[in-house]
Amino acid sequence: MQKTRMMRLAGVTALVLTAGLWALVPAWGQSSQAKGMAGMSGTGNVALTKDIAAARVATAKYATNLAAAQADGYKILTKEIPGMGSTS
């Protein structure tokens, strides 16, 4: 009788814990803000997206040509930092 009751209690506990954990699965690794960013909706985001796109188009010709960027007046503003940008 005692063993049956303990087994039943263990089964119910496992079921409740499993149901509770499955309710959390969609939230793992993602904040509520990150979920909303998928569509990037809102007027602020649209304006920002357009500005970033315009900047990328305007500077695309300099992506592989530092001399052209410098000739057009762009300057390096930051100090060289050893290892910056390296993958290791």
N, C-alpha and C positions, 0 to 999 in steps of 0.2 A: 504494500500500500504506500509506504513512504517513498520507495524507489519510483513508483509510477507517478506520484505527485511531483517529485523532483524532475523527472524526465519531461512531464507536461510543462512545468514552470520553465525549464531550460528551452523548450521548443517555443513557447510563447515569447520569451525574452529574445530569442534569436530572431523571431519573426518581426517583433516590434523594432529591434535595432536595424534589421535589414531594410524595413520600410522607411525608417528615418534617414538612413544613409542614402538610399536611392532618391529621396527628395532633395538631397544636397548635391548630387552628382552634376547637374547642369551648371551649378555655380562654381565648381572647382576650377581654379585657374583663370577665372574671369570676373572682373569687378562689374558692378552694375553699370558703370560709365562705359566700360569696354563693350558691353552688349549693345548700347545705344549708338556706338560709333560706326557700326556696320553700314548703316545707311547714310551717315553724315548729313542728317537733315537739319534744317534750321537756317535762317538767313545769315547768321554769323559764319557758319561753316561754308556756305555757298560763296560768300565774299572771300573768305580766306582761301578756299580752294581755287578760285579764279586768280587771286593774287599770286599764289604759289605757282600755278600753271604759267602765268605771264612771266614770272621771274625765271622759270626754267627755260622757256622759249628764248627769252632775251639773253641768257647766259650760256645756252647750249653750245655755241660756237667756241666758247673758251674751255670747255670741259677737257679737251686734250691739247690745248694750245696756250700755255702760260704766257708765251711771248706776245701773242695777239691780245690777251687780256691786259697785260702791262702796257702795250702800245695804245690801248684805248683808255688808259687811265686807272685801271684797277691796280691795287697795291695789296701786298701781303701785310695784314695787320697784326697777326699773332706771331709769337716767338716759335721757333722750332722746338718741339718737345720730343726728346728721344723716345722711340717706340710708339708714338701716337699713330693710330691707324693700323698698327700691326695686328695680326690675328693670333700671334702666340704670346 
